[in-house]
């Protein structure tokens, strides 16, 4: 469901957000209310799986610019210049919101984590919880494979709620035992058919020599009489 980064699976980033909004129907993906600080944006990049050290230094070092450029190219953002402009920051904020909404849905967090633009300690803790649940390395980093897996599980939870199948089988087994004792009464009537076949063979050999002409006369009289009455 999430956009892929390969040459054969690159999808327009806007279409990716539309698909995600269908899964998380109650999530509003808004533009970031305020600009990121360098430390906050680095935390987002790191949380999404990009190699960058979190600090509050300007976003102009080679490592950070490379991470921003990879993010822009991966989601087909223009211009792909390695600069964290408003368009790049807003798109990153939307991805974080999708991640937070899916974590709330799949993990059923109580209370749920707030859906915002920040990859903070609560979001990282929820990612660790999801990793532990799926026996993954608990890094707290939601890289692309993890987000894809999480998206699929969130979609599955919405399309196939766990509560509906549990109620359907519970009623069927209760009705089946009541009907089975009633069916056991039917074999009690079975001796009557067993006696009728035993009686018929005893009479058939005695009546076969004398009674064989009688059946032949009866069919002949019936067809001849019926056409006369009809005509």
Helices and strands as residue ranges (DSSP letters): H 13-23, H 38-47, H 62-74, H 86-107, H 121-133, H 144-159, H 162-184, G 186-189, H 190-230
